[in-house]
C-alpha cells in the first residue's frame, strides 16, 4: 500500500471513530506511521486530507450502491453499516463539525450528496419506467434517515426504511 493510500485509510478510520476536530495531526501521523511533513506533502492540509478521505469513502460507498432496485439499495446500506459501522453519515458529520464553512469540504460533501441523489433517481426510474424526482427524494430521505437511525437502533432502522420505501414504490403516481 502506498503512503497516500495508507494515510487516507488511517485518517478515515480515525475521523470516523473520533471525529474530525478531535483527531489531531499527531494522532494522524502516528497512526499512518509517517511524519507531518509527509502528511502535508500528500494532502496539503488537514482540510485537504478531510476532503480526500470523504472523496475516497464516497467512491467506495457509491460503488456499494450499484444496484438495480430500491429494495437492493436498502440491502446494500445494511451491508455497508454492518461492514463499516453504524456511526452515521461521515459526510454529514463533517458538515456538522465544520458548519459547511470550509469550501473544499463543503464542495466535496455537496457533490457526494448530489451523486447519491442522482443514483437513487436512476434506480427509481429504472424500476418504475420513468423519472420521478419527488419519489426519488422521498427514497433519499428514508435512506439518509436510516443511516442515522442506525446509530442507536442498528440495522433495524434500515429494515423499517426499506419497508416504507417498498410501500412508496407501489403508490400509483402520475407520470
PEDACOR-V964869 format. One line per field, one symbol per residue. burial: # if it has 24 or more other C-alpha atoms within 12 Angstrom, else .. A space follows every 50 residues. Layout:
burial = ???
This chain:
burial = ...#.###########..###.#.#.###.##.#....#......##### ########..##.###..##########.##..#.##########..... ...######..##..#########..##...#..################ ...#############.##......
